């Protein structure tokens, strides 16, 4: 059983802006990857020689183009888009295993969240979720 602590944040304006940007970058990456996953899946069905989409391939693809096409993504931690695409991969795994519905786009103001891997916590709507370790 996973136990977590819920901590409410009271960020100043600069911190709130950064949190909003990080959540926006994560949401954009998730939605971009979902759209790209759908495009690649249809292309692979039409031509089986093409590779099937995967979260690892999509992360590499976004990393290859974000400096030129989405330079604003570099203003926040790299974990925000990376973890969003990993979460999309898990969402598809759950969908294909019949444990969840088909992944949908994240919406601004509703799905504002991002995950930081190196510190083992998640930021969701100005709240930190820190799992109890040990």
N, CA, C and O atoms as CSV, one atom per row, in Angstrom:
chain,resi,resn,atom,element,x,y,z
A,1,UNK,N,N,0.849,-1.167,0.000
A,1,UNK,CA,C,0.000,0.000,0.000
A,1,UNK,C,C,0.899,1.236,0.000
A,1,UNK,O,O,1.845,1.327,0.782
A,2,UNK,N,N,0.595,2.173,-0.877
A,2,UNK,CA,C,1.356,3.409,-1.002
A,2,UNK,C,C,0.682,4.483,-0.167
A,2,UNK,O,O,-0.496,4.784,-0.363
A,3,UNK,N,N,1.417,5.048,0.745
A,3,UNK,CA,C,0.911,6.119,1.581
A,3,UNK,C,C,1.617,7.399,1.154
A,3,UNK,O,O,2.831,7.395,0.949
A,4,UNK,N,N,0.878,8.487,1.018
A,4,UNK,CA,C,1.468,9.751,0.588
A,4,UNK,C,C,1.076,10.855,1.552
A,4,UNK,O,O,0.072,10.768,2.258
A,5,UNK,N,N,1.888,11.885,1.561
A,5,UNK,CA,C,1.591,13.078,2.344
A,5,UNK,C,C,1.079,14.142,1.395
A,5,UNK,O,O,1.628,14.315,0.307
A,6,UNK,N,N,0.046,14.851,1.785
A,6,UNK,CA,C,-0.490,15.933,0.969
A,6,UNK,C,C,-0.081,17.239,1.633
A,6,UNK,O,O,-0.413,17.492,2.791
A,7,UNK,N,N,0.649,18.071,0.880
A,7,UNK,CA,C,1.138,19.339,1.396
A,7,UNK,C,C,0.628,20.444,0.485
A,7,UNK,O,O,0.892,20.420,-0.717
A,8,UNK,N,N,-0.085,21.398,1.025
A,8,UNK,CA,C,-0.569,22.526,0.235
A,8,UNK,C,C,0.559,23.545,0.080
A,8,UNK,O,O,1.296,23.808,1.030
A,9,UNK,N,N,0.689,24.105,-1.094
A,9,UNK,CA,C,1.724,25.093,-1.366
A,9,UNK,C,C,1.148,26.496,-1.283
A,9,UNK,O,O,-0.032,26.714,-1.557
A,10,UNK,N,N,1.985,27.435,-0.905
A,10,UNK,CA,C,1.622,28.844,-0.918
A,10,UNK,C,C,2.726,29.583,-1.663
A,10,UNK,O,O,3.498,30.328,-1.060
A,11,UNK,N,N,2.799,29.373,-2.994
A,11,UNK,CA,C,3.912,29.954,-3.754
A,11,UNK,C,C,3.755,31.462,-3.928
A,11,UNK,O,O,2.645,31.992,-3.963
A,12,UNK,N,N,4.904,32.140,-4.038
A,12,UNK,CA,C,4.843,33.558,-4.394
A,12,UNK,C,C,4.590,33.649,-5.898
A,12,UNK,O,O,4.458,32.620,-6.561
A,13,UNK,N,N,4.522,34.846,-6.437
A,13,UNK,CA,C,4.163,35.014,-7.858
A,13,UNK,C,C,5.160,34.344,-8.800
A,13,UNK,O,O,4.769,33.728,-9.791
A,14,UNK,N,N,6.435,34.466,-8.491
A,14,UNK,CA,C,7.459,33.856,-9.353
A,14,UNK,C,C,7.344,32.333,-9.318
A,14,UNK,O,O,7.408,31.676,-10.357
A,15,UNK,N,N,7.173,31.780,-8.124
A,15,UNK,CA,C,7.041,30.332,-7.989
A,15,UNK,C,C,5.763,29.822,-8.638
A,15,UNK,O,O,5.771,28.777,-9.290
A,16,UNK,N,N,4.661,30.555,-8.463
A,16,UNK,CA,C,3.390,30.151,-9.074
A,16,UNK,C,C,3.494,30.159,-10.589
A,16,UNK,O,O,2.943,29.288,-11.262
A,17,UNK,N,N,4.203,31.150,-11.123
A,17,UNK,CA,C,4.403,31.215,-12.576
A,17,UNK,C,C,5.209,30.018,-13.057
A,17,UNK,O,O,4.884,29.431,-14.089
A,18,UNK,N,N,6.259,29.646,-12.322
A,18,UNK,CA,C,7.071,28.496,-12.706
A,18,UNK,C,C,6.250,27.208,-12.648
A,18,UNK,O,O,6.324,26.387,-13.563
A,19,UNK,N,N,5.472,27.025,-11.587
A,19,UNK,CA,C,4.644,25.827,-11.471
A,19,UNK,C,C,3.642,25.745,-12.620
A,19,UNK,O,O,3.418,24.672,-13.181
A,20,UNK,N,N,3.042,26.881,-12.966
A,20,UNK,CA,C,2.083,26.907,-14.076
A,20,UNK,C,C,2.776,26.581,-15.391
A,20,UNK,O,O,2.224,25.863,-16.224
A,21,UNK,N,N,3.981,27.104,-15.581
A,21,UNK,CA,C,4.728,26.795,-16.813
A,21,UNK,C,C,5.080,25.316,-16.883
A,21,UNK,O,O,4.926,24.686,-17.929
A,22,UNK,N,N,5.549,24.763,-15.777
A,22,UNK,CA,C,5.918,23.342,-15.759
A,22,UNK,C,C,4.699,22.473,-16.047
A,22,UNK,O,O,4.791,21.506,-16.803
A,23,UNK,N,N,3.554,22.812,-15.446
A,23,UNK,CA,C,2.324,22.057,-15.706
A,23,UNK,C,C,1.904,22.214,-17.166
A,23,UNK,O,O,1.438,21.258,-17.787
A,24,UNK,N,N,2.069,23.419,-17.713
A,24,UNK,CA,C,1.725,23.656,-19.122
A,24,UNK,C,C,2.615,22.880,-20.073
A,24,UNK,O,O,2.139,22.335,-21.069
A,25,UNK,N,N,3.908,22.827,-19.772
A,25,UNK,CA,C,4.844,22.063,-20.606
A,25,UNK,C,C,4.498,20.576,-20.541
A,25,UNK,O,O,4.506,19.888,-21.562
A,26,UNK,N,N,4.195,20.088,-19.346
A,26,UNK,CA,C,3.823,18.675,-19.207
A,26,UNK,C,C,2.551,18.371,-19.981
A,26,UNK,O,O,2.458,17.350,-20.663
A,27,UNK,N,N,1.569,19.264,-19.874
A,27,UNK,CA,C,0.302,19.064,-20.587
A,27,UNK,C,C,0.535,19.084,-22.098
A,27,UNK,O,O,-0.002,18.247,-22.823
A,28,UNK,N,N,1.345,20.049,-22.574
A,28,UNK,CA,C,1.645,20.133,-23.998
A,28,UNK,C,C,2.343,18.864,-24.476
A,28,UNK,O,O,1.981,18.311,-25.515
A,29,UNK,N,N,3.348,18.396,-23.722
A,29,UNK,CA,C,4.091,17.192,-24.115
A,29,UNK,C,C,3.165,15.980,-24.176
A,29,UNK,O,O,3.242,15.184,-25.111
A,30,UNK,N,N,2.295,15.841,-23.187
A,30,UNK,CA,C,1.353,14.728,-23.153
A,30,UNK,C,C,0.435,14.776,-24.371
A,30,UNK,O,O,0.250,13.768,-25.053
A,31,UNK,N,N,-0.140,15.945,-24.644
A,31,UNK,CA,C,-1.064,16.081,-25.772
A,31,UNK,C,C,-0.346,15.923,-27.111
A,31,UNK,O,O,-0.885,15.321,-28.040
A,32,UNK,N,N,0.869,16.462,-27.211
A,32,UNK,CA,C,1.655,16.295,-28.438
A,32,UNK,C,C,1.941,14.815,-28.663
A,32,UNK,O,O,1.786,14.309,-29.774
A,33,UNK,N,N,2.359,14.122,-27.604
A,33,UNK,CA,C,2.693,12.701,-27.727
A,33,UNK,C,C,1.451,11.869,-28.049
A,33,UNK,O,O,1.533,10.911,-28.817
A,34,UNK,N,N,0.315,12.221,-27.476
A,34,UNK,CA,C,-0.935,11.502,-27.784
A,34,UNK,C,C,-1.284,11.649,-29.261
A,34,UNK,O,O,-1.635,10.672,-29.923
A,35,UNK,N,N,-1.188,12.862,-29.769
A,35,UNK,CA,C,-1.469,13.104,-31.192
A,35,UNK,C,C,-0.475,12.362,-32.084
A,35,UNK,O,O,-0.852,11.756,-33.087
A,36,UNK,N,N,0.787,12.421,-31.704
A,36,UNK,CA,C,1.819,11.750,-32.492
A,36,UNK,C,C,1.656,10.233,-32.416
A,36,UNK,O,O,1.856,9.537,-33.412
A,37,UNK,N,N,1.295,9.719,-31.246
A,37,UNK,CA,C,1.049,8.277,-31.076
A,37,UNK,C,C,-0.063,7.833,-32.030
A,37,UNK,O,O,0.070,6.817,-32.712
A,38,UNK,N,N,-1.144,8.586,-32.075
A,38,UNK,CA,C,-2.273,8.241,-32.946
A,38,UNK,C,C,-1.849,8.273,-34.410
A,38,UNK,O,O,-2.206,7.382,-35.180
A,39,UNK,N,N,-1.082,9.305,-34.799
A,39,UNK,CA,C,-0.616,9.421,-36.182
A,39,UNK,C,C,0.283,8.246,-36.548
A,39,UNK,O,O,0.129,7.650,-37.614
A,40,UNK,N,N,1.228,7.910,-35.657
A,40,UNK,CA,C,2.160,6.814,-35.937
A,40,UNK,C,C,1.452,5.460,-35.922
A,40,UNK,O,O,1.811,4.567,-36.690
A,41,UNK,N,N,0.471,5.303,-35.071
A,41,UNK,CA,C,-0.277,4.049,-35.012
A,41,UNK,C,C,-1.024,3.811,-36.327
A,41,UNK,O,O,-1.002,2.707,-36.871
A,42,UNK,N,N,-1.687,4.865,-36.834
A,42,UNK,CA,C,-2.404,4.729,-38.107
A,42,UNK,C,C,-1.435,4.476,-39.260
A,42,UNK,O,O,-1.732,3.688,-40.158
A,43,UNK,N,N,-0.283,5.137,-39.242
A,43,UNK,CA,C,0.718,4.928,-40.291
A,43,UNK,C,C,1.258,3.503,-40.243
A,43,UNK,O,O,1.491,2.892,-41.286
A,44,UNK,N,N,1.456,2.974,-39.041
A,44,UNK,CA,C,1.970,1.617,-38.893
A,44,UNK,C,C,0.941,0.583,-39.326
A,44,UNK,O,O,1.301,-0.468,-39.856
A,45,UNK,N,N,-0.343,0.877,-39.103
A,45,UNK,CA,C,-1.389,-0.042,-39.566
A,45,UNK,C,C,-1.452,-0.077,-41.088
A,45,UNK,O,O,-1.715,-1.122,-41.683
A,46,UNK,N,N,-1.207,1.080,-41.716
A,46,UNK,CA,C,-1.212,1.140,-43.176
A,46,UNK,C,C,0.048,0.507,-43.767
A,46,UNK,O,O,-0.002,-0.080,-44.848
A,47,UNK,N,N,1.176,0.623,-43.063
A,47,UNK,CA,C,2.437,0.064,-43.525
A,47,UNK,C,C,3.097,-0.675,-42.359
A,47,UNK,O,O,3.802,-0.058,-41.561
A,48,UNK,N,N,2.875,-1.996,-42.251
A,48,UNK,CA,C,3.422,-2.767,-41.120
A,48,UNK,C,C,4.944,-2.737,-41.006
A,48,UNK,O,O,5.488,-3.153,-39.983
A,49,UNK,N,N,5.634,-2.259,-42.024
A,49,UNK,CA,C,7.091,-2.156,-41.945
A,49,UNK,C,C,7.522,-1.027,-41.014
A,49,UNK,O,O,8.648,-1.025,-40.514
A,50,UNK,N,N,6.629,-0.070,-40.782
A,50,UNK,CA,C,6.942,1.034,-39.868
A,50,UNK,C,C,6.887,0.546,-38.425
A,50,UNK,O,O,6.135,-0.375,-38.105
A,51,UNK,N,N,7.691,1.167,-37.549
A,51,UNK,CA,C,7.662,0.745,-36.143
A,51,UNK,C,C,6.383,1.218,-35.439
A,51,UNK,O,O,5.814,2.254,-35.783
A,52,UNK,N,N,5.953,0.443,-34.461
A,52,UNK,CA,C,4.805,0.838,-33.650
A,52,UNK,C,C,5.239,1.971,-32.721
A,52,UNK,O,O,6.400,2.015,-32.316
A,53,UNK,N,N,4.345,2.874,-32.381
A,53,UNK,CA,C,4.721,3.968,-31.481
A,53,UNK,C,C,5.038,3.447,-30.081
A,53,UNK,O,O,4.491,2.436,-29.640
A,54,UNK,N,N,5.927,4.155,-29.396
A,54,UNK,CA,C,6.271,3.814,-28.011
A,54,UNK,C,C,6.627,5.098,-27.275
A,54,UNK,O,O,6.993,6.098,-27.891
A,55,UNK,N,N,6.516,5.059,-25.959
A,55,UNK,CA,C,6.821,6.262,-25.195
A,55,UNK,C,C,8.304,6.617,-25.311
A,55,UNK,O,O,8.648,7.799,-25.334
A,56,UNK,N,N,9.186,5.624,-25.385
A,56,UNK,CA,C,10.613,5.904,-25.517
A,56,UNK,C,C,10.913,6.600,-26.846
A,56,UNK,O,O,11.671,7.570,-26.885
A,57,UNK,N,N,10.321,6.107,-27.928
A,57,UNK,CA,C,10.535,6.719,-29.237
A,57,UNK,C,C,9.966,8.135,-29.281
A,57,UNK,O,O,10.566,9.028,-29.878
A,58,UNK,N,N,8.813,8.341,-28.651
A,58,UNK,CA,C,8.219,9.676,-28.634
A,58,UNK,C,C,9.045,10.645,-27.798
A,58,UNK,O,O,9.173,11.815,-28.160
A,59,UNK,N,N,9.609,10.178,-26.684
A,59,UNK,CA,C,10.485,11.045,-25.883
A,59,UNK,C,C,11.706,11.458,-26.688
A,59,UNK,O,O,12.111,12.621,-26.663
A,60,UNK,N,N,12.287,10.513,-27.395
A,60,UNK,CA,C,13.456,10.827,-28.231
A,60,UNK,C,C,13.079,11.803,-29.350
A,60,UNK,O,O,13.830,12.727,-29.662
A,61,UNK,N,N,11.911,11.583,-29.944
A,61,UNK,CA,C,11.454,12.450,-31.022
A,61,UNK,C,C,11.240,13.877,-30.517
A,61,UNK,O,O,11.657,14.834,-31.171
A,62,UNK,N,N,10.601,14.025,-29.369
A,62,UNK,CA,C,10.375,15.363,-28.824
A,62,UNK,C,C,11.699,16.022,-28.445
A,62,UNK,O,O,11.886,17.215,-28.686
A,63,UNK,N,N,12.614,15.259,-27.857
A,63,UNK,CA,C,13.916,15.826,-27.505
A,63,UNK,C,C,14.668,16.321,-28.730
A,63,UNK,O,O,15.407,17.302,-28.656
A,64,UNK,N,N,14.479,15.643,-29.854
A,64,UNK,CA,C,15.176,16.023,-31.087
A,64,UNK,C,C,14.630,17.316,-31.693
A,64,UNK,O,O,15.358,18.024,-32.388
A,65,UNK,N,N,13.372,17.629,-31.442
A,65,UNK,CA,C,12.772,18.804,-32.092
A,65,UNK,C,C,12.476,19.965,-31.150
A,65,UNK,O,O,12.190,21.066,-31.620
A,66,UNK,N,N,12.533,19.755,-29.834
A,66,UNK,CA,C,12.049,20.805,-28.933
A,66,UNK,C,C,12.924,22.057,-28.933
A,66,UNK,O,O,12.400,23.151,-28.723
A,67,UNK,N,N,14.213,21.946,-29.154
A,67,UNK,CA,C,15.069,23.148,-29.171
A,67,UNK,C,C,14.702,24.079,-30.315
A,67,UNK,O,O,14.747,25.300,-30.160
A,68,UNK,N,N,14.344,23.522,-31.450
A,68,UNK,CA,C,13.993,24.349,-32.611
A,68,UNK,C,C,12.515,24.702,-32.649
A,68,UNK,O,O,12.166,25.856,-32.897
A,69,UNK,N,N,11.637,23.728,-32.407
A,69,UNK,CA,C,10.205,23.967,-32.553
A,69,UNK,C,C,9.519,24.472,-31.288
A,69,UNK,O,O,8.546,25.221,-31.369
A,70,UNK,N,N,10.019,24.065,-30.117
A,70,UNK,CA,C,9.373,24.428,-28.854
A,70,UNK,C,C,10.417,24.902,-27.834
A,70,UNK,O,O,10.543,24.293,-26.772
A,71,UNK,N,N,11.166,25.973,-28.129
A,71,UNK,CA,C,12.242,26.389,-27.219
A,71,UNK,C,C,11.740,26.812,-25.835
A,71,UNK,O,O,12.505,26.774,-24.871
A,72,UNK,N,N,10.507,27.203,-25.724
A,72,UNK,CA,C,9.931,27.591,-24.432
A,72,UNK,C,C,9.864,26.421,-23.460
A,72,UNK,O,O,9.738,26.629,-22.253
A,73,UNK,N,N,9.946,25.198,-23.966
A,73,UNK,CA,C,9.938,24.024,-23.093
A,73,UNK,C,C,11.211,23.936,-22.251
A,73,UNK,O,O,11.229,23.276,-21.212
A,74,UNK,N,N,12.269,24.599,-22.700
A,74,UNK,CA,C,13.550,24.531,-22.004
A,74,UNK,C,C,13.576,25.402,-20.747
A,74,UNK,O,O,14.545,25.357,-19.989
A,75,UNK,N,N,12.525,26.193,-20.516
A,75,UNK,CA,C,12.485,27.087,-19.362
A,75,UNK,C,C,12.052,26.399,-18.072
A,75,UNK,O,O,12.030,27.029,-17.014
A,76,UNK,N,N,11.711,25.120,-18.145
A,76,UNK,CA,C,11.309,24.375,-16.949
A,76,UNK,C,C,12.109,23.075,-16.891
A,76,UNK,O,O,12.835,22.740,-17.828
A,77,UNK,N,N,11.972,22.356,-15.795
A,77,UNK,CA,C,12.685,21.102,-15.619
A,77,UNK,C,C,12.370,20.117,-16.744
A,77,UNK,O,O,11.236,20.034,-17.216
A,78,UNK,N,N,13.383,19.382,-17.159
A,78,UNK,CA,C,13.192,18.407,-18.242
A,78,UNK,C,C,12.307,17.244,-17.809
A,78,UNK,O,O,11.789,16.513,-18.654
A,79,UNK,N,N,12.126,17.065,-16.497
A,79,UNK,CA,C,11.274,15.983,-16.013
A,79,UNK,C,C,9.810,16.185,-16.382
A,79,UNK,O,O,9.077,15.211,-16.556
A,80,UNK,N,N,9.372,17.444,-16.505
A,80,UNK,CA,C,7.953,17.700,-16.774
A,80,UNK,C,C,7.493,17.042,-18.080
A,80,UNK,O,O,6.538,16.266,-18.050
A,81,UNK,N,N,8.133,17.318,-19.229
A,81,UNK,CA,C,7.677,16.651,-20.455
A,81,UNK,C,C,8.043,15.170,-20.492
A,81,UNK,O,O,7.284,14.356,-21.017
A,82,UNK,N,N,9.198,14.821,-19.939
A,82,UNK,CA,C,9.638,13.431,-19.958
A,82,UNK,C,C,8.649,12.532,-19.213
A,82,UNK,O,O,8.232,11.499,-19.737
A,83,UNK,N,N,8.277,12.918,-18.008
A,83,UNK,CA,C,7.362,12.105,-17.215
A,83,UNK,C,C,5.954,12.104,-17.803
A,83,UNK,O,O,5.238,11.110,-17.681
A,84,UNK,N,N,5.545,13.202,-18.439
A,84,UNK,CA,C,4.226,13.238,-19.063
A,84,UNK,C,C,4.130,12.187,-20.169
A,84,UNK,O,O,3.104,11.518,-20.299
A,85,UNK,N,N,5.183,12.038,-20.961
A,85,UNK,CA,C,5.172,11.046,-22.040
A,85,UNK,C,C,5.264,9.630,-21.469
A,85,UNK,O,O,4.640,8.706,-21.992
A,86,UNK,N,N,6.035,9.462,-20.406
A,86,UNK,CA,C,6.089,8.149,-19.744
A,86,UNK,C,C,4.697,7.788,-19.216
A,86,UNK,O,O,4.265,6.642,-19.342
A,87,UNK,N,N,3.998,8.757,-18.629
A,87,UNK,CA,C,2.643,8.520,-18.128
A,87,UNK,C,C,1.687,8.174,-19.267
A,87,UNK,O,O,0.787,7.353,-19.092
A,88,UNK,N,N,1.876,8.793,-20.428
A,88,UNK,CA,C,1.057,8.437,-21.580
A,88,UNK,C,C,1.321,6.990,-21.994
A,88,UNK,O,O,0.388,6.257,-22.321
A,89,UNK,N,N,2.591,6.577,-21.981
A,89,UNK,CA,C,2.922,5.188,-22.294
A,89,UNK,C,C,2.240,4.227,-21.330
A,89,UNK,O,O,1.738,3.183,-21.746
A,90,UNK,N,N,2.218,4.573,-20.040
A,90,UNK,CA,C,1.523,3.752,-19.047
A,90,UNK,C,C,0.019,3.755,-19.295
A,90,UNK,O,O,-0.643,2.734,-19.114
A,91,UNK,N,N,-0.518,4.895,-19.706
A,91,UNK,CA,C,-1.954,4.973,-20.009
A,91,UNK,C,C,-2.301,4.038,-21.169
A,91,UNK,O,O,-3.333,3.367,-21.139
A,92,UNK,N,N,-1.442,3.995,-22.190
A,92,UNK,CA,C,-1.690,3.080,-23.304
A,92,UNK,C,C,-1.515,1.625,-22.872
A,92,UNK,O,O,-2.274,0.760,-23.309
A,93,UNK,N,N,-0.528,1.343,-22.023
A,93,UNK,CA,C,-0.378,-0.019,-21.504
A,93,UNK,C,C,-1.641,-0.454,-20.774
A,93,UNK,O,O,-2.116,-1.573,-20.965
A,94,UNK,N,N,-2.183,0.423,-19.943
A,94,UNK,CA,C,-3.419,0.107,-19.218
A,94,UNK,C,C,-4.601,-0.053,-20.165
A,94,UNK,O,O,-5.461,-0.907,-19.950
A,95,UNK,N,N,-4.646,0.769,-21.214
A,95,UNK,CA,C,-5.729,0.654,-22.194
A,95,UNK,C,C,-5.662,-0.686,-22.920
A,95,UNK,O,O,-6.670,-1.380,-23.049
A,96,UNK,N,N,-4.475,-1.045,-23.392
A,96,UNK,CA,C,-4.344,-2.293,-24.138
A,96,UNK,C,C,-4.541,-3.517,-23.249
A,96,UNK,O,O,-4.885,-4.592,-23.742
A,97,UNK,N,N,-4.323,-3.362,-21.936
A,97,UNK,CA,C,-4.561,-4.458,-20.992
A,97,UNK,C,C,-6.003,-4.442,-20.475
A,97,UNK,O,O,-6.351,-5.206,-19.574
A,98,UNK,N,N,-6.830,-3.580,-21.042
A,98,UNK,CA,C,-8.254,-3.456,-20.679
A,98,UNK,C,C,-8.456,-3.051,-19.218
A,98,UNK,O,O,-9.429,-3.456,-18.582
A,99,UNK,N,N,-7.524,-2.244,-18.693
A,99,UNK,CA,C,-7.662,-1.740,-17.328
A,99,UNK,C,C,-8.107,-0.290,-17.287
A,99,UNK,O,O,-8.411,0.238,-16.217
A,100,UNK,N,N,-8.148,0.366,-18.460
A,100,UNK,CA,C,-8.495,1.794,-18.502
A,100,UNK,C,C,-9.069,2.141,-19.869
A,100,UNK,O,O,-8.974,1.368,-20.823
A,101,UNK,N,N,-9.661,3.312,-19.933
A,101,UNK,CA,C,-10.175,3.801,-21.218
A,101,UNK,C,C,-9.032,4.356,-22.066
A,101,UNK,O,O,-7.905,4.507,-21.597
A,102,UNK,N,N,-9.349,4.653,-23.320
A,102,UNK,CA,C,-8.370,5.223,-24.235
A,102,UNK,C,C,-7.909,6.584,-23.687
A,102,UNK,O,O,-8.740,7.380,-23.250
A,103,UNK,N,N,-6.610,6.857,-23.705
A,103,UNK,CA,C,-6.112,8.138,-23.183
A,103,UNK,C,C,-6.719,9.327,-23.920
A,103,UNK,O,O,-6.905,9.305,-25.137
A,104,UNK,N,N,-7.023,10.368,-23.142
A,104,UNK,CA,C,-7.583,11.598,-23.701
A,104,UNK,C,C,-6.635,12.765,-23.450
A,104,UNK,O,O,-5.757,12.693,-22.589
A,105,UNK,N,N,-6.821,13.832,-24.204
A,105,UNK,CA,C,-6.000,15.027,-24.030
A,105,UNK,C,C,-6.190,15.600,-22.637
A,105,UNK,O,O,-7.280,15.548,-22.067
A,106,UNK,N,N,-5.114,16.145,-22.103
A,106,UNK,CA,C,-5.196,16.862,-20.837
A,106,UNK,C,C,-5.660,18.280,-21.121
A,106,UNK,O,O,-5.311,18.872,-22.142
A,107,UNK,N,N,-6.461,18.819,-20.193
A,107,UNK,CA,C,-7.048,20.151,-20.381
A,107,UNK,C,C,-6.486,21.140,-19.366
A,107,UNK,O,O,-6.256,20.805,-18.204
A,108,UNK,N,N,-6.275,22.349,-19.831
A,108,UNK,CA,C,-5.757,23.407,-18.971
A,108,UNK,C,C,-6.750,23.698,-17.856
A,108,UNK,O,O,-7.955,23.796,-18.086
A,109,UNK,N,N,-6.229,23.833,-16.659
A,109,UNK,CA,C,-7.068,24.136,-15.510
A,109,UNK,C,C,-7.724,22.920,-14.892
A,109,UNK,O,O,-8.216,22.990,-13.766
A,110,UNK,N,N,-7.742,21.804,-15.607
A,110,UNK,CA,C,-8.351,20.569,-15.097
A,110,UNK,C,C,-7.263,19.546,-14.806
A,110,UNK,O,O,-7.268,18.898,-13.760
A,111,UNK,N,N,-6.339,19.409,-15.735
A,111,UNK,CA,C,-5.272,18.412,-15.624
A,111,UNK,C,C,-3.914,19.076,-15.437
A,111,UNK,O,O,-2.925,18.626,-16.013
A,112,UNK,N,N,-3.852,20.145,-14.637
A,112,UNK,CA,C,-2.589,20.846,-14.404
A,112,UNK,C,C,-1.756,20.065,-13.398
A,112,UNK,O,O,-2.014,20.103,-12.195
A,113,UNK,N,N,-0.760,19.362,-13.906
A,113,UNK,CA,C,0.107,18.587,-13.033
A,113,UNK,C,C,1.393,18.246,-13.770
A,113,UNK,O,O,1.457,18.261,-14.999
A,114,UNK,N,N,2.400,17.941,-12.988
A,114,UNK,CA,C,3.638,17.421,-13.542
A,114,UNK,C,C,4.320,16.605,-12.452
A,114,UNK,O,O,4.014,16.747,-11.268
A,115,UNK,N,N,5.244,15.753,-12.870
A,115,UNK,CA,C,5.927,14.849,-11.949
A,115,UNK,C,C,7.423,15.095,-12.015
A,115,UNK,O,O,7.988,15.284,-13.093
A,116,UNK,N,N,8.058,15.090,-10.853
A,116,UNK,CA,C,9.510,15.201,-10.759
A,116,UNK,C,C,10.037,13.871,-10.258
A,116,UNK,O,O,9.669,13.432,-9.169
A,117,UNK,N,N,10.893,13.221,-11.035
A,117,UNK,CA,C,11.327,11.871,-10.688
A,117,UNK,C,C,12.450,11.831,-9.673
A,117,UNK,O,O,12.467,10.952,-8.811
A,118,UNK,N,N,13.383,12.756,-9.753
A,118,UNK,CA,C,14.564,12.630,-8.899
A,118,UNK,C,C,14.255,12.858,-7.420
A,118,UNK,O,O,15.021,12.411,-6.566
A,119,UNK,N,N,13.161,13.535,-7.097
A,119,UNK,CA,C,12.800,13.749,-5.698
A,119,UNK,C,C,11.595,12.930,-5.274
A,119,UNK,O,O,11.105,13.100,-4.158
A,120,UNK,N,N,11.112,12.062,-6.120
A,120,UNK,CA,C,10.016,11.144,-5.768
A,120,UNK,C,C,8.731,11.850,-5.352
A,120,UNK,O,O,8.030,11.359,-4.467
A,121,UNK,N,N,8.402,12.982,-5.960
A,121,UNK,CA,C,7.126,13.600,-5.628
A,121,UNK,C,C,6.460,14.170,-6.862
A,121,UNK,O,O,7.093,14.355,-7.902
A,122,UNK,N,N,5.178,14.445,-6.732
A,122,UNK,CA,C,4.356,14.920,-7.836
A,122,UNK,C,C,3.692,16.225,-7.426
A,122,UNK,O,O,3.242,16.363,-6.289
A,123,UNK,N,N,3.627,17.188,-8.348
A,123,UNK,CA,C,2.940,18.444,-8.094
A,123,UNK,C,C,1.641,18.417,-8.874
A,123,UNK,O,O,1.644,18.199,-10.086
A,124,UNK,N,N,0.526,18.637,-8.183
A,124,UNK,CA,C,-0.798,18.567,-8.796
A,124,UNK,C,C,-1.658,19.678,-8.215
A,124,UNK,O,O,-2.002,19.651,-7.033
A,125,UNK,N,N,-2.005,20.659,-9.048
A,125,UNK,CA,C,-2.861,21.769,-8.616
A,125,UNK,C,C,-2.345,22.425,-7.330
A,125,UNK,O,O,-3.080,22.560,-6.352
A,126,UNK,N,N,-1.090,22.824,-7.347
A,126,UNK,CA,C,-0.443,23.509,-6.218
A,126,UNK,C,C,-0.384,22.669,-4.953
A,126,UNK,O,O,-0.379,23.211,-3.848
A,127,UNK,N,N,-0.339,21.353,-5.104
A,127,UNK,CA,C,-0.152,20.441,-3.975
A,127,UNK,C,C,0.974,19.479,-4.314
A,127,UNK,O,O,1.099,19.041,-5.458
A,128,UNK,N,N,1.780,19.154,-3.339
A,128,UNK,CA,C,2.814,18.139,-3.492
A,128,UNK,C,C,2.280,16.829,-2.953
A,128,UNK,O,O,1.623,16.809,-1.912
A,129,UNK,N,N,2.550,15.747,-3.637
A,129,UNK,CA,C,2.263,14.406,-3.137
A,129,UNK,C,C,3.605,13.714,-2.962
A,129,UNK,O,O,4.285,13.402,-3.940
A,130,UNK,N,N,3.981,13.477,-1.713
A,130,UNK,CA,C,5.260,12.869,-1.404
A,130,UNK,C,C,4.998,11.491,-0.828
A,130,UNK,O,O,4.452,11.382,0.270
A,131,UNK,N,N,5.372,10.437,-1.539
A,131,UNK,CA,C,5.120,9.093,-1.012
A,131,UNK,C,C,5.965,8.829,0.227
A,131,UNK,O,O,7.091,9.312,0.350
A,132,UNK,N,N,5.402,8.062,1.130
A,132,UNK,CA,C,6.125,7.657,2.337
A,132,UNK,C,C,7.100,6.564,1.935
A,132,UNK,O,O,6.691,5.515,1.436
A,133,UNK,N,N,8.353,6.799,2.143
A,133,UNK,CA,C,9.383,5.845,1.744
A,133,UNK,C,C,9.802,5.020,2.956
A,133,UNK,O,O,9.992,5.547,4.052
A,134,UNK,N,N,9.942,3.718,2.734
A,134,UNK,CA,C,10.426,2.862,3.808
A,134,UNK,C,C,9.397,2.202,4.626
A,134,UNK,O,O,9.726,1.463,5.553
